[in-house]
Amino acid sequence: MTTFDDRERAFEAKFARDGEMAFRVTARRNKLVGQWAAERMELTPAETDAYATSVVQADFEEVGDEDVIRKLISDLAAAGVGCGESDIRQAMADCTVEARRQLLESM
């Protein structure tokens, strides 16, 4: 029975690590996509940092990426930047890959 208990604890620990990693990748991705959008809006470095933080915080409004996408579409349109939803989704996909790479390098 001890082997089974050890195995169960190992699976639970892996599940927790995987969940934490997914959260960190998403937060890093949102920061990167915020920086991407800020570059297109031609924000200053200080404004870019603040904007990237606001994109990360926007993700806590609801489950999924739709809250972040809505924010980006709205902010880019308000800044007069022509950028469609497909462009934003592609940027998010690219930033997800980069975020995962950055986090794996830092381990």
Backbone as XML, in Angstrom:
<?xml version="1.0"?>
<chain id="A" units="angstrom">
  <residue number="1" name="MET">
    <atom name="N" x="0.814" y="-1.192" z="0.000"/>
    <atom name="CA" x="0.000" y="0.000" z="0.000"/>
    <atom name="C" x="0.864" y="1.265" z="0.000"/>
  </residue>
  <residue number="2" name="THR">
    <atom name="N" x="2.061" y="1.198" z="0.557"/>
    <atom name="CA" x="2.941" y="2.356" z="0.610"/>
    <atom name="C" x="3.325" y="2.824" z="-0.785"/>
  </residue>
  <residue number="3" name="THR">
    <atom name="N" x="3.598" y="1.885" z="-1.679"/>
    <atom name="CA" x="3.955" y="2.245" z="-3.051"/>
    <atom name="C" x="2.812" y="2.986" z="-3.723"/>
  </residue>
  <residue number="4" name="PHE">
    <atom name="N" x="1.597" y="2.514" z="-3.503"/>
    <atom name="CA" x="0.433" y="3.184" z="-4.078"/>
    <atom name="C" x="0.297" y="4.604" z="-3.525"/>
  </residue>
  <residue number="5" name="ASP">
    <atom name="N" x="0.488" y="4.773" z="-2.217"/>
    <atom name="CA" x="0.397" y="6.100" z="-1.597"/>
    <atom name="C" x="1.482" y="7.030" z="-2.124"/>
  </residue>
  <residue number="6" name="ASP">
    <atom name="N" x="2.693" y="6.491" z="-2.273"/>
    <atom name="CA" x="3.791" y="7.296" z="-2.812"/>
    <atom name="C" x="3.494" y="7.735" z="-4.235"/>
  </residue>
  <residue number="7" name="ARG">
    <atom name="N" x="2.955" y="6.828" z="-4.998"/>
    <atom name="CA" x="2.612" y="7.128" z="-6.389"/>
    <atom name="C" x="1.511" y="8.183" z="-6.469"/>
  </residue>
  <residue number="8" name="GLU">
    <atom name="N" x="0.518" y="8.052" z="-5.602"/>
    <atom name="CA" x="-0.571" y="9.029" z="-5.560"/>
    <atom name="C" x="-0.035" y="10.415" z="-5.210"/>
  </residue>
  <residue number="9" name="ARG">
    <atom name="N" x="0.842" y="10.496" z="-4.216"/>
    <atom name="CA" x="1.438" y="11.782" z="-3.833"/>
    <atom name="C" x="2.264" y="12.372" z="-4.977"/>
  </residue>
  <residue number="10" name="ALA">
    <atom name="N" x="2.964" y="11.519" z="-5.691"/>
    <atom name="CA" x="3.765" y="11.983" z="-6.831"/>
    <atom name="C" x="2.870" y="12.557" z="-7.924"/>
  </residue>
  <residue number="11" name="PHE">
    <atom name="N" x="1.759" y="11.896" z="-8.211"/>
    <atom name="CA" x="0.823" y="12.406" z="-9.217"/>
    <atom name="C" x="0.205" y="13.730" z="-8.772"/>
  </residue>
  <residue number="12" name="GLU">
    <atom name="N" x="-0.148" y="13.834" z="-7.506"/>
    <atom name="CA" x="-0.708" y="15.072" z="-6.987"/>
    <atom name="C" x="0.306" y="16.214" z="-7.070"/>
  </residue>
  <residue number="13" name="ALA">
    <atom name="N" x="1.553" y="15.925" z="-6.752"/>
    <atom name="CA" x="2.600" y="16.945" z="-6.828"/>
    <atom name="C" x="2.818" y="17.384" z="-8.278"/>
  </residue>
  <residue number="14" name="LYS">
    <atom name="N" x="2.807" y="16.436" z="-9.199"/>
    <atom name="CA" x="2.970" y="16.768" z="-10.618"/>
    <atom name="C" x="1.798" y="17.614" z="-11.102"/>
  </residue>
  <residue number="15" name="PHE">
    <atom name="N" x="0.598" y="17.262" z="-10.696"/>
    <atom name="CA" x="-0.585" y="18.028" z="-11.074"/>
    <atom name="C" x="-0.468" y="19.467" z="-10.578"/>
  </residue>
  <residue number="16" name="ALA">
    <atom name="N" x="-0.023" y="19.653" z="-9.353"/>
    <atom name="CA" x="0.148" y="20.993" z="-8.788"/>
    <atom name="C" x="1.228" y="21.768" z="-9.536"/>
  </residue>
  <residue number="17" name="ARG">
    <atom name="N" x="2.345" y="21.118" z="-9.842"/>
    <atom name="CA" x="3.424" y="21.777" z="-10.587"/>
    <atom name="C" x="2.957" y="22.179" z="-11.981"/>
  </residue>
  <residue number="18" name="ASP">
    <atom name="N" x="2.233" y="21.284" z="-12.647"/>
    <atom name="CA" x="1.736" y="21.580" z="-13.997"/>
    <atom name="C" x="0.763" y="22.752" z="-13.978"/>
  </residue>
  <residue number="19" name="GLY">
    <atom name="N" x="-0.101" y="22.808" z="-12.967"/>
    <atom name="CA" x="-1.041" y="23.917" z="-12.838"/>
    <atom name="C" x="-0.336" y="25.235" z="-12.598"/>
  </residue>
  <residue number="20" name="GLU">
    <atom name="N" x="0.671" y="25.210" z="-11.740"/>
    <atom name="CA" x="1.444" y="26.420" z="-11.470"/>
    <atom name="C" x="2.191" y="26.882" z="-12.718"/>
  </residue>
  <residue number="21" name="MET">
    <atom name="N" x="2.754" y="25.934" z="-13.448"/>
    <atom name="CA" x="3.488" y="26.274" z="-14.671"/>
    <atom name="C" x="2.544" y="26.882" z="-15.706"/>
  </residue>
  <residue number="22" name="ALA">
    <atom name="N" x="1.353" y="26.319" z="-15.854"/>
    <atom name="CA" x="0.373" y="26.856" z="-16.808"/>
    <atom name="C" x="-0.011" y="28.286" z="-16.427"/>
  </residue>
  <residue number="23" name="PHE">
    <atom name="N" x="-0.194" y="28.540" z="-15.139"/>
    <atom name="CA" x="-0.518" y="29.887" z="-14.678"/>
    <atom name="C" x="0.620" y="30.850" z="-14.995"/>
  </residue>
  <residue number="24" name="ARG">
    <atom name="N" x="1.846" y="30.432" z="-14.729"/>
    <atom name="CA" x="3.000" y="31.297" z="-14.972"/>
    <atom name="C" x="3.187" y="31.569" z="-16.463"/>
  </residue>
  <residue number="25" name="VAL">
    <atom name="N" x="2.968" y="30.556" z="-17.303"/>
    <atom name="CA" x="3.087" y="30.745" z="-18.754"/>
    <atom name="C" x="2.043" y="31.749" z="-19.231"/>
  </residue>
  <residue number="26" name="THR">
    <atom name="N" x="0.814" y="31.619" z="-18.749"/>
    <atom name="CA" x="-0.252" y="32.537" z="-19.163"/>
    <atom name="C" x="0.046" y="33.961" z="-18.713"/>
  </residue>
  <residue number="27" name="ALA">
    <atom name="N" x="0.491" y="34.136" z="-17.478"/>
    <atom name="CA" x="0.815" y="35.476" z="-16.981"/>
    <atom name="C" x="1.967" y="36.087" z="-17.787"/>
  </residue>
  <residue number="28" name="ARG">
    <atom name="N" x="2.997" y="35.299" z="-18.064"/>
    <atom name="CA" x="4.132" y="35.790" z="-18.851"/>
    <atom name="C" x="3.695" y="36.116" z="-20.270"/>
  </residue>
  <residue number="29" name="ARG">
    <atom name="N" x="2.842" y="35.259" z="-20.849"/>
    <atom name="CA" x="2.324" y="35.505" z="-22.190"/>
    <atom name="C" x="1.547" y="36.817" z="-22.236"/>
  </residue>
  <residue number="30" name="ASN">
    <atom name="N" x="0.717" y="37.053" z="-21.233"/>
    <atom name="CA" x="-0.068" y="38.282" z="-21.210"/>
    <atom name="C" x="0.826" y="39.515" z="-21.095"/>
  </residue>
  <residue number="31" name="LYS">
    <atom name="N" x="1.893" y="39.407" z="-20.329"/>
    <atom name="CA" x="2.841" y="40.516" z="-20.231"/>
    <atom name="C" x="3.504" y="40.764" z="-21.586"/>
  </residue>
  <residue number="32" name="LEU">
    <atom name="N" x="3.921" y="39.696" z="-22.238"/>
    <atom name="CA" x="4.572" y="39.833" z="-23.545"/>
    <atom name="C" x="3.624" y="40.392" z="-24.598"/>
  </residue>
  <residue number="33" name="VAL">
    <atom name="N" x="2.370" y="39.928" z="-24.604"/>
    <atom name="CA" x="1.415" y="40.434" z="-25.589"/>
    <atom name="C" x="1.054" y="41.887" z="-25.256"/>
  </residue>
  <residue number="34" name="GLY">
    <atom name="N" x="1.080" y="42.245" z="-23.983"/>
    <atom name="CA" x="0.887" y="43.647" z="-23.596"/>
    <atom name="C" x="2.016" y="44.524" z="-24.124"/>
  </residue>
  <residue number="35" name="GLN">
    <atom name="N" x="3.230" y="44.018" z="-24.054"/>
    <atom name="CA" x="4.373" y="44.751" z="-24.601"/>
    <atom name="C" x="4.274" y="44.849" z="-26.119"/>
  </residue>
  <residue number="36" name="TRP">
    <atom name="N" x="3.811" y="43.792" z="-26.743"/>
    <atom name="CA" x="3.606" y="43.786" z="-28.195"/>
    <atom name="C" x="2.606" y="44.869" z="-28.591"/>
  </residue>
  <residue number="37" name="ALA">
    <atom name="N" x="1.488" y="44.930" z="-27.889"/>
    <atom name="CA" x="0.456" y="45.930" z="-28.190"/>
    <atom name="C" x="0.962" y="47.338" z="-27.888"/>
  </residue>
  <residue number="38" name="ALA">
    <atom name="N" x="1.688" y="47.499" z="-26.797"/>
    <atom name="CA" x="2.213" y="48.811" z="-26.430"/>
    <atom name="C" x="3.180" y="49.331" z="-27.491"/>
  </residue>
  <residue number="39" name="GLU">
    <atom name="N" x="3.954" y="48.438" z="-28.070"/>
    <atom name="CA" x="4.878" y="48.818" z="-29.147"/>
    <atom name="C" x="4.091" y="49.360" z="-30.340"/>
  </residue>
  <residue number="40" name="ARG">
    <atom name="N" x="2.995" y="48.709" z="-30.667"/>
    <atom name="CA" x="2.164" y="49.171" z="-31.786"/>
    <atom name="C" x="1.467" y="50.495" z="-31.482"/>
  </residue>
  <residue number="41" name="MET">
    <atom name="N" x="1.184" y="50.730" z="-30.196"/>
    <atom name="CA" x="0.558" y="51.991" z="-29.800"/>
    <atom name="C" x="1.582" y="53.094" z="-29.557"/>
  </residue>
  <residue number="42" name="GLU">
    <atom name="N" x="2.871" y="52.736" z="-29.719"/>
    <atom name="CA" x="3.988" y="53.665" z="-29.554"/>
    <atom name="C" x="4.004" y="54.310" z="-28.166"/>
  </residue>
  <residue number="43" name="LEU">
    <atom name="N" x="3.863" y="53.473" z="-27.145"/>
    <atom name="CA" x="3.913" y="53.956" z="-25.770"/>
    <atom name="C" x="5.366" y="54.100" z="-25.319"/>
  </residue>
  <residue number="44" name="THR">
    <atom name="N" x="5.576" y="54.949" z="-24.335"/>
    <atom name="CA" x="6.909" y="55.120" z="-23.754"/>
    <atom name="C" x="7.259" y="53.875" z="-22.941"/>
  </residue>
  <residue number="45" name="PRO">
    <atom name="N" x="8.527" y="53.706" z="-22.586"/>
    <atom name="CA" x="8.889" y="52.527" z="-21.781"/>
    <atom name="C" x="8.109" y="52.436" z="-20.460"/>
  </residue>
  <residue number="46" name="ALA">
    <atom name="N" x="7.914" y="53.545" z="-19.786"/>
    <atom name="CA" x="7.152" y="53.523" z="-18.527"/>
    <atom name="C" x="5.687" y="53.165" z="-18.786"/>
  </residue>
  <residue number="47" name="GLU">
    <atom name="N" x="5.123" y="53.724" z="-19.840"/>
    <atom name="CA" x="3.740" y="53.408" z="-20.199"/>
    <atom name="C" x="3.613" y="51.948" z="-20.622"/>
  </residue>
  <residue number="48" name="THR">
    <atom name="N" x="4.643" y="51.438" z="-21.292"/>
    <atom name="CA" x="4.642" y="50.041" z="-21.726"/>
    <atom name="C" x="4.585" y="49.105" z="-20.531"/>
  </residue>
  <residue number="49" name="ASP">
    <atom name="N" x="5.397" y="49.369" z="-19.515"/>
    <atom name="CA" x="5.389" y="48.529" z="-18.313"/>
    <atom name="C" x="4.026" y="48.558" z="-17.631"/>
  </residue>
  <residue number="50" name="ALA">
    <atom name="N" x="3.455" y="49.743" z="-17.498"/>
    <atom name="CA" x="2.140" y="49.874" z="-16.862"/>
    <atom name="C" x="1.070" y="49.179" z="-17.697"/>
  </residue>
  <residue number="51" name="TYR">
    <atom name="N" x="1.150" y="49.325" z="-19.006"/>
    <atom name="CA" x="0.149" y="48.702" z="-19.877"/>
    <atom name="C" x="0.261" y="47.185" z="-19.824"/>
  </residue>
  <residue number="52" name="ALA">
    <atom name="N" x="1.469" y="46.656" z="-19.866"/>
    <atom name="CA" x="1.660" y="45.201" z="-19.808"/>
    <atom name="C" x="1.086" y="44.646" z="-18.506"/>
  </residue>
  <residue number="53" name="THR">
    <atom name="N" x="1.275" y="45.365" z="-17.410"/>
    <atom name="CA" x="0.709" y="44.953" z="-16.129"/>
    <atom name="C" x="-0.813" y="44.959" z="-16.178"/>
  </residue>
  <residue number="54" name="SER">
    <atom name="N" x="-1.387" y="45.966" z="-16.844"/>
    <atom name="CA" x="-2.849" y="46.034" z="-16.932"/>
    <atom name="C" x="-3.412" y="44.885" z="-17.775"/>
  </residue>
  <residue number="55" name="VAL">
    <atom name="N" x="-2.654" y="44.427" z="-18.763"/>
    <atom name="CA" x="-3.097" y="43.285" z="-19.574"/>
    <atom name="C" x="-3.078" y="42.019" z="-18.718"/>
  </residue>
  <residue number="56" name="VAL">
    <atom name="N" x="-2.047" y="41.857" z="-17.910"/>
    <atom name="CA" x="-1.976" y="40.697" z="-17.012"/>
    <atom name="C" x="-3.178" y="40.715" z="-16.061"/>
  </residue>
  <residue number="57" name="GLN">
    <atom name="N" x="-3.486" y="41.874" z="-15.513"/>
    <atom name="CA" x="-4.604" y="41.991" z="-14.576"/>
    <atom name="C" x="-5.949" y="41.771" z="-15.250"/>
  </residue>
  <residue number="58" name="ALA">
    <atom name="N" x="-6.053" y="42.125" z="-16.517"/>
    <atom name="CA" x="-7.310" y="41.938" z="-17.248"/>
    <atom name="C" x="-7.685" y="40.473" z="-17.352"/>
  </residue>
  <residue number="59" name="ASP">
    <atom name="N" x="-6.696" y="39.597" z="-17.303"/>
    <atom name="CA" x="-6.966" y="38.172" z="-17.447"/>
    <atom name="C" x="-7.698" y="37.593" z="-16.241"/>
  </residue>
  <residue number="60" name="PHE">
    <atom name="N" x="-7.761" y="38.322" z="-15.139"/>
    <atom name="CA" x="-8.430" y="37.826" z="-13.939"/>
    <atom name="C" x="-9.928" y="38.129" z="-13.938"/>
  </residue>
  <residue number="61" name="GLU">
    <atom name="N" x="-10.424" y="38.785" z="-14.979"/>
    <atom name="CA" x="-11.838" y="39.137" z="-15.037"/>
    <atom name="C" x="-12.725" y="37.924" z="-15.267"/>
  </residue>
  <residue number="62" name="GLU">
    <atom name="N" x="-12.305" y="37.009" z="-16.124"/>
    <atom name="CA" x="-13.082" y="35.804" z="-16.412"/>
    <atom name="C" x="-12.140" y="34.702" z="-16.876"/>
  </residue>
  <residue number="63" name="VAL">
    <atom name="N" x="-12.644" y="33.497" z="-16.894"/>
    <atom name="CA" x="-11.847" y="32.348" z="-17.331"/>
    <atom name="C" x="-11.642" y="32.421" z="-18.842"/>
  </residue>
  <residue number="64" name="GLY">
    <atom name="N" x="-10.450" y="32.097" z="-19.283"/>
    <atom name="CA" x="-10.154" y="32.090" z="-20.712"/>
    <atom name="C" x="-9.460" y="33.359" z="-21.165"/>
  </residue>
  <residue number="65" name="ASP">
    <atom name="N" x="-9.239" y="33.432" z="-22.468"/>
    <atom name="CA" x="-8.480" y="34.535" z="-23.048"/>
    <atom name="C" x="-9.348" y="35.676" z="-23.560"/>
  </residue>
  <residue number="66" name="GLU">
    <atom name="N" x="-10.653" y="35.486" z="-23.580"/>
    <atom name="CA" x="-11.532" y="36.478" z="-24.214"/>
    <atom name="C" x="-11.454" y="37.846" z="-23.553"/>
  </residue>
  <residue number="67" name="ASP">
    <atom name="N" x="-11.269" y="37.899" z="-22.237"/>
    <atom name="CA" x="-11.165" y="39.189" z="-21.561"/>
    <atom name="C" x="-9.917" y="39.948" z="-22.009"/>
  </residue>
  <residue number="68" name="VAL">
    <atom name="N" x="-8.825" y="39.241" z="-22.194"/>
    <atom name="CA" x="-7.584" y="39.871" z="-22.660"/>
    <atom name="C" x="-7.744" y="40.327" z="-24.110"/>
  </residue>
  <residue number="69" name="ILE">
    <atom name="N" x="-8.344" y="39.501" z="-24.930"/>
    <atom name="CA" x="-8.541" y="39.845" z="-26.341"/>
    <atom name="C" x="-9.421" y="41.086" z="-26.470"/>
  </residue>
  <residue number="70" name="ARG">
    <atom name="N" x="-10.508" y="41.121" z="-25.697"/>
    <atom name="CA" x="-11.381" y="42.310" z="-25.734"/>
    <atom name="C" x="-10.623" y="43.571" z="-25.343"/>
  </residue>
  <residue number="71" name="LYS">
    <atom name="N" x="-9.804" y="43.475" z="-24.293"/>
    <atom name="CA" x="-9.027" y="44.637" z="-23.848"/>
    <atom name="C" x="-8.078" y="45.097" z="-24.953"/>
  </residue>
  <residue number="72" name="LEU">
    <atom name="N" x="-7.375" y="44.157" z="-25.547"/>
    <atom name="CA" x="-6.411" y="44.512" z="-26.587"/>
    <atom name="C" x="-7.103" y="45.132" z="-27.800"/>
  </residue>
  <residue number="73" name="ILE">
    <atom name="N" x="-8.208" y="44.534" z="-28.233"/>
    <atom name="CA" x="-8.941" y="45.077" z="-29.377"/>
    <atom name="C" x="-9.390" y="46.498" z="-29.078"/>
  </residue>
  <residue number="74" name="SER">
    <atom name="N" x="-9.959" y="46.699" z="-27.908"/>
    <atom name="CA" x="-10.465" y="48.012" z="-27.513"/>
    <atom name="C" x="-9.341" y="49.046" z="-27.428"/>
  </residue>
  <residue number="75" name="ASP">
    <atom name="N" x="-8.257" y="48.684" z="-26.764"/>
    <atom name="CA" x="-7.150" y="49.628" z="-26.576"/>
    <atom name="C" x="-6.450" y="49.956" z="-27.889"/>
  </residue>
  <residue number="76" name="LEU">
    <atom name="N" x="-6.248" y="48.947" z="-28.727"/>
    <atom name="CA" x="-5.599" y="49.196" z="-30.016"/>
    <atom name="C" x="-6.486" y="50.060" z="-30.907"/>
  </residue>
  <residue number="77" name="ALA">
    <atom name="N" x="-7.785" y="49.805" z="-30.898"/>
    <atom name="CA" x="-8.711" y="50.625" z="-31.693"/>
    <atom name="C" x="-8.732" y="52.054" z="-31.187"/>
  </residue>
  <residue number="78" name="ALA">
    <atom name="N" x="-8.731" y="52.240" z="-29.873"/>
    <atom name="CA" x="-8.734" y="53.589" z="-29.293"/>
    <atom name="C" x="-7.465" y="54.354" z="-29.658"/>
  </residue>
  <residue number="79" name="ALA">
    <atom name="N" x="-6.368" y="53.627" z="-29.827"/>
    <atom name="CA" x="-5.101" y="54.259" z="-30.192"/>
    <atom name="C" x="-4.978" y="54.446" z="-31.705"/>
  </residue>
  <residue number="80" name="GLY">
    <atom name="N" x="-5.973" y="53.995" z="-32.445"/>
    <atom name="CA" x="-5.949" y="54.155" z="-33.893"/>
    <atom name="C" x="-5.062" y="53.160" z="-34.610"/>
  </residue>
  <residue number="81" name="VAL">
    <atom name="N" x="-4.802" y="52.033" z="-33.960"/>
    <atom name="CA" x="-3.956" y="51.003" z="-34.551"/>
    <atom name="C" x="-4.871" y="49.973" z="-35.219"/>
  </residue>
  <residue number="82" name="GLY">
    <atom name="N" x="-4.667" y="49.758" z="-36.487"/>
    <atom name="CA" x="-5.455" y="48.777" z="-37.214"/>
    <atom name="C" x="-4.936" y="47.381" z="-36.957"/>
  </residue>
  <residue number="83" name="CYS">
    <atom name="N" x="-5.628" y="46.671" z="-36.106"/>
    <atom name="CA" x="-5.180" y="45.335" z="-35.731"/>
    <atom name="C" x="-6.425" y="44.503" z="-35.453"/>
  </residue>
  <residue number="84" name="GLY">
    <atom name="N" x="-6.580" y="43.403" z="-36.172"/>
    <atom name="CA" x="-7.764" y="42.575" z="-36.016"/>
    <atom name="C" x="-7.597" y="41.500" z="-34.961"/>
  </residue>
  <residue number="85" name="GLU">
    <atom name="N" x="-8.698" y="40.827" z="-34.679"/>
    <atom name="CA" x="-8.700" y="39.763" z="-33.678"/>
    <atom name="C" x="-7.751" y="38.635" z="-34.069"/>
  </residue>
  <residue number="86" name="SER">
    <atom name="N" x="-7.678" y="38.327" z="-35.351"/>
    <atom name="CA" x="-6.785" y="37.245" z="-35.784"/>
    <atom name="C" x="-5.321" y="37.616" z="-35.549"/>
  </residue>
  <residue number="87" name="ASP">
    <atom name="N" x="-4.992" y="38.906" z="-35.731"/>
    <atom name="CA" x="-3.619" y="39.360" z="-35.450"/>
    <atom name="C" x="-3.299" y="39.210" z="-33.969"/>
  </residue>
  <residue number="88" name="ILE">
    <atom name="N" x="-4.266" y="39.552" z="-33.134"/>
    <atom name="CA" x="-4.068" y="39.459" z="-31.683"/>
    <atom name="C" x="-3.936" y="37.999" z="-31.258"/>
  </residue>
  <residue number="89" name="ARG">
    <atom name="N" x="-4.782" y="37.148" z="-31.794"/>
    <atom name="CA" x="-4.700" y="35.723" z="-31.456"/>
    <atom name="C" x="-3.360" y="35.125" z="-31.901"/>
  </residue>
  <residue number="90" name="GLN">
    <atom name="N" x="-2.862" y="35.544" z="-33.059"/>
    <atom name="CA" x="-1.560" y="35.059" z="-33.518"/>
    <atom name="C" x="-0.441" y="35.562" z="-32.612"/>
  </residue>
  <residue number="91" name="ALA">
    <atom name="N" x="-0.528" y="36.840" z="-32.213"/>
    <atom name="CA" x="0.468" y="37.388" z="-31.294"/>
    <atom name="C" x="0.436" y="36.634" z="-29.965"/>
  </residue>
  <residue number="92" name="MET">
    <atom name="N" x="-0.761" y="36.300" z="-29.493"/>
    <atom name="CA" x="-0.874" y="35.549" z="-28.242"/>
    <atom name="C" x="-0.256" y="34.156" z="-28.386"/>
  </residue>
  <residue number="93" name="ALA">
    <atom name="N" x="-0.465" y="33.519" z="-29.518"/>
    <atom name="CA" x="0.128" y="32.197" z="-29.754"/>
    <atom name="C" x="1.655" y="32.293" z="-29.778"/>
  </residue>
  <residue number="94" name="ASP">
    <atom name="N" x="2.166" y="33.307" z="-30.471"/>
    <atom name="CA" x="3.616" y="33.498" z="-30.527"/>
    <atom name="C" x="4.183" y="33.807" z="-29.138"/>
  </residue>
  <residue number="95" name="CYS">
    <atom name="N" x="3.472" y="34.628" z="-28.389"/>
    <atom name="CA" x="3.930" y="34.997" z="-27.048"/>
    <atom name="C" x="3.849" y="33.814" z="-26.083"/>
  </residue>
  <residue number="96" name="THR">
    <atom name="N" x="2.922" y="32.902" z="-26.307"/>
    <atom name="CA" x="2.838" y="31.700" z="-25.471"/>
    <atom name="C" x="4.091" y="30.851" z="-25.640"/>
  </residue>
  <residue number="97" name="VAL">
    <atom name="N" x="4.517" y="30.694" z="-26.866"/>
    <atom name="CA" x="5.740" y="29.930" z="-27.143"/>
    <atom name="C" x="6.937" y="30.607" z="-26.478"/>
  </residue>
  <residue number="98" name="GLU">
    <atom name="N" x="7.034" y="31.917" z="-26.625"/>
    <atom name="CA" x="8.147" y="32.663" z="-26.031"/>
    <atom name="C" x="8.095" y="32.610" z="-24.508"/>
  </residue>
  <residue number="99" name="ALA">
    <atom name="N" x="6.916" y="32.731" z="-23.927"/>
    <atom name="CA" x="6.773" y="32.687" z="-22.469"/>
    <atom name="C" x="7.228" y="31.336" z="-21.929"/>
  </residue>
  <residue number="100" name="ARG">
    <atom name="N" x="6.808" y="30.267" z="-22.582"/>
    <atom name="CA" x="7.216" y="28.931" z="-22.149"/>
    <atom name="C" x="8.732" y="28.775" z="-22.258"/>
  </residue>
  <residue number="101" name="ARG">
    <atom name="N" x="9.304" y="29.276" z="-23.343"/>
    <atom name="CA" x="10.754" y="29.192" z="-23.519"/>
    <atom name="C" x="11.482" y="29.952" z="-22.418"/>
  </residue>
  <residue number="102" name="GLN">
    <atom name="N" x="11.016" y="31.163" z="-22.108"/>
    <atom name="CA" x="11.643" y="31.981" z="-21.065"/>
    <atom name="C" x="11.564" y="31.294" z="-19.707"/>
  </residue>
  <residue number="103" name="LEU">
    <atom name="N" x="10.409" y="30.736" z="-19.392"/>
    <atom name="CA" x="10.256" y="30.080" z="-18.089"/>
    <atom name="C" x="11.098" y="28.821" z="-17.989"/>
  </residue>
  <residue number="104" name="LEU">
    <atom name="N" x="11.190" y="28.069" z="-19.061"/>
    <atom name="CA" x="12.023" y="26.859" z="-19.012"/>
    <atom name="C" x="13.492" y="27.211" z="-18.897"/>
  </residue>
  <residue number="105" name="GLU">
    <atom name="N" x="13.898" y="28.310" z="-19.521"/>
    <atom name="CA" x="15.305" y="28.750" z="-19.410"/>
    <atom name="C" x="15.632" y="29.190" z="-17.992"/>
  </residue>
  <residue number="106" name="SER">
    <atom name="N" x="14.665" y="29.780" z="-17.302"/>
    <atom name="CA" x="14.934" y="30.315" z="-15.969"/>
    <atom name="C" x="14.939" y="29.230" z="-14.899"/>
  </residue>
  <residue number="107" name="MET">
    <atom name="N" x="14.590" y="28.010" z="-15.266"/>
    <atom name="CA" x="14.555" y="26.915" z="-14.272"/>
    <atom name="C" x="15.908" y="26.301" z="-14.111"/>
  </residue>
</chain>
